[in-house]
Amino acid sequence: MNILNPSGNTSLQTRLPQTGLLLILIFSLMTSPVVSADNPAEKKEAGKAEKQPEPKWISLFNGKNLDGWKVPQFGGEGEVHVEKGNLILEMGVDLTGVTLDDPKNLPLTNYEVELEAMRVDGTDFFCGLTFPVKKDPCSFILGGWGGSLCGISSIDGDDASQNSTTTFQTFKKNQWYKIRLQVTDHKIQVWLDGKQIVDQNLKDRKISIRHEVELSRPFGITSFSTTAALKDIRIRKLTPEEVAKTAPQK
């Protein structure tokens, strides 16, 4: 005899196991952790996976006037003015330049600078970019020592003509050249028109500037007995990932 269904009807026997499975499924769903976009823990994990946006560029020259800059009195300097959106450093005897007027928000490391420079007249450097490397500034020289030498002044007391950053490049008058300079805790790197020409490690290196450009510190641009044009001067902070790429390989 069927003790669950004395009448011999087996439909109840079929439904009971199915009902039990349904109850187990409902209980499992009720006790499972909720996965939702509104879950703070899930949001946090999702945030870790998202790539952080790169810091924005900050323009240092407005193309209209000298707002934000001062003209250092080197002695014998040429006129400094803005013409057709370009910052013009007229030929002086010897240095002509501009220095950032309010450097309090200037990063001292882990940043990148871009600008374009042109030699309009003369035969010496048309961009002497002085910039901070933590507490000690130094200068990148473009087209010095007769017109072609490039490098950093100074590394361990040796200027751009006497250290490992020395290179020689060919420059034409009235042609724009794009400079990209990057400073991190580990390196100074410089690219000229996309080609890397400086890759200087900073570990155990002494960084300094020549005394002639003391008035350019911590951030300024000079020319030497040369008329120069500058434009598109801008700066940005680097991301932690970009800084990490310059660290020494273990």
C-alpha positions as CSV (number, residue, x, y, z in Angstrom):
1,M,0.0,0.0,0.0
2,N,1.2,3.5,-0.8
3,I,1.3,5.2,2.6
4,L,1.6,8.7,1.0
5,N,-1.4,8.3,-1.4
6,P,-3.7,5.5,-0.3
7,S,-5.9,6.1,-3.4
8,G,-2.9,5.1,-5.6
9,N,-2.7,8.6,-7.2
10,T,1.0,9.2,-7.9
11,S,0.7,12.9,-8.8
12,L,1.3,14.0,-5.2
13,Q,4.4,11.9,-5.1
14,T,5.7,13.7,-8.1
15,R,4.9,17.2,-6.8
16,L,6.4,16.8,-3.3
17,P,10.1,16.4,-4.5
18,Q,9.7,19.3,-6.9
19,T,8.3,21.5,-4.1
20,G,11.2,20.6,-1.9
21,L,13.7,21.6,-4.5
22,L,11.9,24.9,-5.0
23,L,12.1,25.6,-1.3
24,I,15.8,24.9,-1.3
25,L,16.4,27.2,-4.2
26,I,14.4,30.0,-2.6
27,F,16.3,29.6,0.7
28,S,19.7,29.6,-1.2
29,L,18.8,32.9,-3.0
30,M,17.7,34.5,0.3
31,T,20.9,33.6,2.1
32,S,23.4,34.5,-0.8
33,P,25.3,37.9,-0.6
34,V,23.7,40.5,-2.7
35,V,25.8,41.7,-5.7
36,S,24.8,45.1,-6.7
37,A,26.3,48.2,-8.2
38,D,25.0,50.0,-5.1
39,N,27.1,47.8,-2.9
40,P,29.9,50.1,-1.4
41,A,32.4,47.2,-1.3
42,E,31.8,46.4,-4.9
43,K,32.1,50.0,-5.9
44,K,35.5,50.2,-4.2
45,E,36.7,47.1,-6.0
46,A,35.4,48.5,-9.3
47,G,37.2,51.8,-8.6
48,K,40.5,50.0,-8.2
49,A,40.2,48.5,-11.7
50,E,39.4,51.9,-13.3
51,K,42.4,53.7,-14.8
52,Q,42.9,57.1,-13.2
53,P,42.8,60.0,-15.6
54,E,46.1,61.8,-16.3
55,P,46.6,65.2,-14.6
56,K,45.7,68.1,-16.8
57,W,48.2,70.4,-18.5
58,I,48.5,73.9,-17.1
59,S,49.5,76.6,-19.5
60,L,52.2,78.9,-18.3
61,F,52.1,81.5,-21.1
62,N,48.8,83.0,-22.4
63,G,50.1,84.1,-25.8
64,K,48.9,87.7,-25.1
65,N,51.2,89.3,-22.5
66,L,53.8,88.6,-19.8
67,D,51.2,87.9,-17.1
68,G,52.8,85.3,-14.7
69,W,56.4,86.2,-15.7
70,K,59.0,88.7,-14.7
71,V,62.1,89.8,-16.6
72,P,65.3,89.3,-14.6
73,Q,67.9,92.0,-14.8
74,F,71.0,90.0,-15.9
75,G,72.7,93.1,-17.2
76,G,72.9,93.7,-21.0
77,E,69.6,91.8,-21.6
78,G,67.5,92.4,-24.7
79,E,63.9,93.4,-24.8
80,V,61.2,90.8,-23.9
81,H,57.8,91.1,-25.5
82,V,54.9,89.2,-27.0
83,E,54.5,89.2,-30.8
84,K,51.9,87.2,-32.8
85,G,51.2,84.9,-29.8
86,N,54.9,84.2,-29.3
87,L,57.2,85.1,-26.4
88,I,60.2,86.9,-27.9
89,L,63.6,87.2,-26.1
90,E,65.6,89.7,-28.1
91,M,69.3,89.3,-28.5
92,G,71.2,90.6,-25.5
93,V,74.8,90.8,-24.1
94,D,74.7,88.1,-23.0
95,L,71.5,86.7,-21.4
96,T,67.9,87.6,-22.0
97,G,65.1,85.7,-20.2
98,V,61.9,85.4,-18.2
99,T,61.3,83.8,-14.8
100,L,58.1,82.5,-13.4
101,D,56.8,85.2,-11.2
102,D,54.9,83.1,-8.6
103,P,56.4,79.6,-8.3
104,K,54.7,78.6,-5.0
105,N,52.6,76.0,-6.8
106,L,55.4,74.8,-9.0
107,P,56.0,71.0,-8.6
108,L,59.6,70.2,-7.5
109,T,59.6,66.6,-8.8
110,N,57.4,64.2,-10.8
111,Y,56.3,66.6,-13.4
112,E,56.6,67.2,-17.2
113,V,57.2,70.4,-19.2
114,E,56.5,71.0,-22.8
115,L,57.3,74.1,-25.0
116,E,58.3,75.0,-28.5
117,A,61.4,77.2,-29.2
118,M,62.8,78.9,-32.3
119,R,66.2,80.5,-33.0
120,V,65.3,83.7,-34.8
121,D,68.7,85.3,-34.9
122,G,72.2,84.6,-33.5
123,T,74.3,81.5,-33.1
124,D,74.1,80.4,-29.5
125,F,71.4,78.7,-27.3
126,F,67.9,79.8,-27.9
127,C,66.4,77.9,-25.0
128,G,68.1,77.7,-21.6
129,L,65.3,76.1,-19.5
130,T,66.0,76.3,-15.8
131,F,63.8,73.9,-13.7
132,P,63.6,72.4,-10.2
133,V,64.9,68.9,-9.3
134,K,63.5,68.7,-5.8
135,K,65.4,71.5,-3.9
136,D,68.1,72.0,-6.5
137,P,67.4,73.5,-9.9
138,C,69.4,72.9,-13.1
139,S,69.2,74.0,-16.7
140,F,68.6,72.3,-20.1
141,I,70.6,74.0,-22.8
142,L,69.4,73.9,-26.4
143,G,71.9,74.9,-29.1
144,G,74.7,76.3,-27.0
145,W,78.5,76.6,-27.4
146,G,78.4,77.8,-31.0
147,G,74.9,76.7,-31.9
148,S,74.6,72.9,-31.7
149,L,75.4,71.6,-28.2
150,C,72.5,70.3,-26.0
151,G,72.7,69.0,-22.4
152,I,72.1,69.6,-18.7
153,S,74.0,72.1,-16.6
154,S,75.1,70.9,-14.2
155,I,75.7,67.3,-13.2
156,D,78.3,66.8,-10.5
157,G,79.6,70.2,-11.2
158,D,80.1,69.6,-14.9
159,D,78.1,71.8,-17.3
160,A,76.3,70.7,-20.5
161,S,79.5,70.6,-22.5
162,Q,81.3,68.2,-20.1
163,N,78.9,65.6,-18.8
164,S,77.1,62.4,-20.0
165,T,74.1,64.4,-21.3
166,T,76.1,66.2,-24.0
167,T,74.8,65.8,-27.5
168,F,75.1,67.8,-30.7
169,Q,72.1,68.6,-32.8
170,T,71.6,70.6,-36.0
171,F,69.2,73.6,-35.7
172,K,67.9,75.9,-38.5
173,K,66.8,79.5,-38.0
174,N,63.1,80.3,-38.0
175,Q,62.2,76.7,-37.4
176,W,60.2,75.5,-34.4
177,Y,61.5,72.7,-32.2
178,K,59.4,70.9,-29.6
179,I,61.0,70.2,-26.2
180,R,59.5,67.8,-23.7
181,L,61.3,67.6,-20.3
182,Q,60.4,65.1,-17.6
183,V,61.6,65.2,-14.0
184,T,61.0,62.3,-11.5
185,D,62.5,61.2,-8.2
186,H,64.7,58.9,-10.3
187,K,65.5,60.7,-13.6
188,I,65.7,63.7,-15.8
189,Q,64.6,63.0,-19.4
190,V,64.4,65.2,-22.4
191,W,62.9,64.7,-25.9
192,L,63.6,66.9,-28.9
193,D,60.9,66.6,-31.6
194,G,60.0,63.2,-30.2
195,K,63.6,61.9,-30.1
196,Q,65.1,61.3,-26.6
197,I,68.3,63.1,-26.1
198,V,68.7,63.1,-22.3
199,D,68.3,60.1,-20.0
200,Q,70.0,61.0,-16.7
201,N,69.7,59.0,-13.6
202,L,69.7,61.0,-10.4
203,K,70.9,58.5,-7.8
204,D,74.1,59.8,-6.1
205,R,74.3,62.8,-8.5
206,K,74.7,66.4,-7.5
207,I,72.4,68.8,-9.4
208,S,73.2,72.5,-9.7
209,I,73.1,75.5,-12.1
210,R,75.7,77.9,-13.4
211,H,75.9,81.1,-11.5
212,E,75.0,83.1,-14.6
213,V,71.4,81.9,-14.4
214,E,70.8,82.3,-10.7
215,L,68.0,84.8,-11.5
216,S,66.2,82.1,-13.5
217,R,65.6,79.9,-10.5
218,P,63.5,78.0,-9.8
219,F,61.8,78.1,-13.3
220,G,62.9,80.3,-16.2
221,I,63.9,80.4,-19.8
222,T,66.9,82.3,-21.3
223,S,68.7,82.9,-24.6
224,F,72.4,83.7,-25.0
225,S,73.3,86.5,-27.5
226,T,70.5,85.1,-29.6
227,T,66.9,86.2,-30.4
228,A,64.5,83.4,-29.5
229,A,60.8,82.8,-29.9
230,L,58.9,80.6,-27.4
231,K,55.3,79.3,-27.4
232,D,53.0,76.7,-25.9
233,I,54.7,76.6,-22.6
234,R,52.9,74.2,-20.3
235,I,53.4,71.9,-17.3
236,R,51.6,68.9,-15.7
237,K,52.1,66.5,-12.8
238,L,52.9,62.9,-13.6
239,T,50.9,59.9,-12.4
240,P,52.3,57.4,-10.0
241,E,52.4,54.9,-12.8
242,E,54.5,57.2,-15.0
243,V,56.9,57.9,-12.1
244,A,57.3,54.2,-11.4
245,K,58.4,53.5,-15.0
246,T,61.5,55.7,-14.4
247,A,62.6,53.8,-11.3
248,P,65.8,51.7,-11.5
249,Q,65.1,48.1,-12.6
250,K,65.7,45.6,-9.8
